[in-house]
Amino acid sequence: MSIASNIATFEQQLVGTSARLVVVTKTHPVERLQEAYAAGARIFGENRVQEMAAKQPELPADVEWHQIGQLQTNKVKYLAPFVHTVESVDSLRLLQELDKQAARHDRVIRGLLQFHIAQEATKTGLSLSEAEEMLQSAEYQALRHVRLTGVMGIATNSPDEDLVRGEFRQLRGYFEHLKKTYFVQDEEFCEISMGMSADYAWALAEGSTLIRVGSAIFGSRA
Ligand SMILES: *Cc1c(COP(=O)(O)O)cnc(C)c1O
C-alpha cells in the first residue's frame, strides 16, 4: 500500500468523528513527508527536536508541527519559531521555557498535558494531582505565550482491549475533570490525544480527538 492510500484509509475512518490524524513522521526522510503532504496530511508529529527543526523548512508553511516526545528545556529554542503544539508537556519548568521562547518570537505555542496512564513504569507523564498543582500555581497563571489545549497519553502496549480502553477512559476522565474545573470558558481546551497504530480504533471509541499514527502509514521504522 502507498502512503497516499494509507492516509486516505485513515481519513475515511475519521469521517463523522471529531478526531484528526497526526501523521507521525519520525525517522522518515523528507521525501516521505512531502508524499504525505501531497496526500492531504497537514499535522505531522516528530519526537526529536533536531530532526523536526531540519525537516520543517522543507515542507510548506501550513503544516502543523507537533512535538510528541519528551522535550528538554534546553532544546525548546530550536522549536519555538514554528512548533504548533507540544503534546508532551510534563512540567511547569517546560511550560515556563516554552512561554519565554515563544515570547521572543511573538507567538503562542499550544501544549497538551501528558499524563501517565500506562502500566509500564517507563512511560512518562504527569499524575492528575501534579497537573492540578501546576494549574493552580501563580507561575502557571502568569504565562501568556503558552496555551494548554488538552491532554495526551500513551496506553500500555498490550493486546488486552479492556486494559487499553480503560487507560484511554481514564485519560478522558482527566480531560473532563480539568475542563470543568479550569477551562470551562476556554473553547480551545478541547483535545484528547490518544491512540497509535496498534490501538487507534479503541482510542476513537473512547473519544480521542487526535490519533498519532506512524507505522500503519509508513510501515515499520528502521
Ligand atoms: C512513535 C509514536 C507514535 C506512533 O507510533 P506508531 O506505533 O508508529 O503508530 C505515537 N505517539 C508517540 C508519542 C510516539 O512516540
The ligand as an SDF file (V2000), in Angstrom:
LIG
                    3D

 15 15  0  0  0  0  0  0  0  0999 V2000
    6.1630    6.9030   17.6280 C   0  0  0  0  0  0  0  0  0  0  0  0
    4.9860    7.4440   18.3600 C   0  0  0  0  0  0  0  0  0  0  0  0
    3.6800    7.2720   17.8580 C   0  0  0  0  0  0  0  0  0  0  0  0
    3.3620    6.4820   16.6110 C   0  0  0  0  0  0  0  0  0  0  0  0
    3.5740    5.1310   16.8160 O   0  0  0  0  0  0  0  0  0  0  0  0
    3.1320    4.0350   15.7020 P   0  0  0  0  0  0  0  0  0  0  0  0
    3.0110    2.7950   16.5040 O   0  0  0  0  0  0  0  0  0  0  0  0
    4.2240    4.0030   14.7100 O   0  0  0  0  0  0  0  0  0  0  0  0
    1.8470    4.4920   15.1360 O   0  0  0  0  0  0  0  0  0  0  0  0
    2.6410    7.8570   18.5600 C   0  0  0  0  0  0  0  0  0  0  0  0
    2.8500    8.5650   19.6900 N   0  0  0  0  0  0  0  0  0  0  0  0
    4.0820    8.7420   20.2040 C   0  0  0  0  0  0  0  0  0  0  0  0
    4.2370    9.5260   21.4550 C   0  0  0  0  0  0  0  0  0  0  0  0
    5.1770    8.1860   19.5690 C   0  0  0  0  0  0  0  0  0  0  0  0
    6.4060    8.3720   20.0890 O   0  0  0  0  0  0  0  0  0  0  0  0
  1  2  1  0
  2  3  1  0
  2 14  2  0
  3  4  1  0
  3 10  2  0
  4  5  1  0
  5  6  1  0
  6  7  2  0
  6  8  1  0
  6  9  1  0
 10 11  1  0
 11 12  2  0
 12 13  1  0
 12 14  1  0
 14 15  1  0
M  END
$$$$
